[in-house]
C-alpha cells in the first residue's frame, strides 16, 4: 500500500523570515504520516508515540541552524500525555 501526500504553506501567510521555521517541522510531521501510515504493530499512528521522534527531528534541525518552531508548548513537552486530546 502506497501513501502519498503534499505539504502546503499558504503564501500570503509566509515570507523569507518564516519559511524555514514553519515548513520543515510541518514537513517532518507530514512525513510521519506519509511514510509511517501505521505503527510497526499495524495499529494506527498516535501523537503520543510520534512526538518523541518529531522532537528529535526538530532538535537536529535547530542544531543545524534551522530556527524550527516548537512542536508544542514547553509545558506540554515536559508533561507527556497531559495535553493529549484523548488523555
C-alpha positions in Angstrom: 0.0 0.0 0.0 1.5 3.3 -1.1 1.0 6.5 0.9 1.2 9.9 -0.9 0.5 13.4 0.1 1.8 17.0 0.0 2.7 19.7 2.5 1.2 23.1 1.9 2.1 26.6 3.1 -0.2 29.5 2.2 2.0 32.1 0.5 0.0 35.0 1.8 0.9 34.0 5.3 4.6 33.4 4.7 7.7 35.2 3.9 11.5 34.8 4.0 11.6 35.1 7.8 9.2 32.3 8.5 9.6 29.7 5.7 12.3 27.6 7.3 10.9 27.8 10.8 7.4 26.6 9.7 7.9 24.5 6.6 10.5 21.9 7.9 8.8 21.0 11.2 5.5 20.6 9.3 7.1 18.6 6.6 8.6 16.2 9.3 5.1 15.8 10.7 3.7 15.1 7.3 6.4 12.6 6.6 5.5 10.8 9.8 2.0 10.2 8.3 3.0 9.7 4.6 5.8 7.2 5.3 4.6 5.6 8.5 0.8 5.2 8.0 0.8 2.6 10.8 2.9 1.6 13.7 5.1 -1.5 13.3 2.4 -3.5 15.1 -0.2 -2.4 12.5 -2.0 -0.1 14.9 -2.8 3.4 13.7 -0.4 6.2 14.5 -0.9 8.3 17.5 0.5 11.6 18.7 2.0 10.2 22.0 4.2 7.8 20.1 5.1 10.2 17.2 6.0 13.2 19.3 9.4 11.9 20.6 10.5 11.2 17.1 9.3 14.7 15.9 11.0 16.4 18.9 14.2 14.6 17.9 13.9 15.8 14.3 13.3 19.4 15.5 16.3 19.2 17.8 18.5 18.1 14.9 17.1 21.0 12.7 18.0 23.5 15.4 21.5 22.0 15.8 21.9 22.5 12.1 20.9 26.2 12.2 17.3 26.0 11.2 15.2 28.1 13.6 12.4 25.5 13.6 9.2 26.4 15.6 8.4 24.3 18.7 6.1 21.4 18.0 4.0 22.0 21.2 4.1 24.3 24.2 7.0 23.6 26.5 4.6 22.9 29.4 3.1 20.0 27.3 6.5 18.7 26.2 7.6 18.5 29.9 4.4 16.6 30.9 3.8 13.8 28.4 0.2 12.9 27.9 -1.1 15.9 29.9 -2.1 17.8 26.7 -3.3 14.8 24.6 -6.8 15.2 23.4 -7.5 11.6 24.2 -5.9 11.5 27.7 
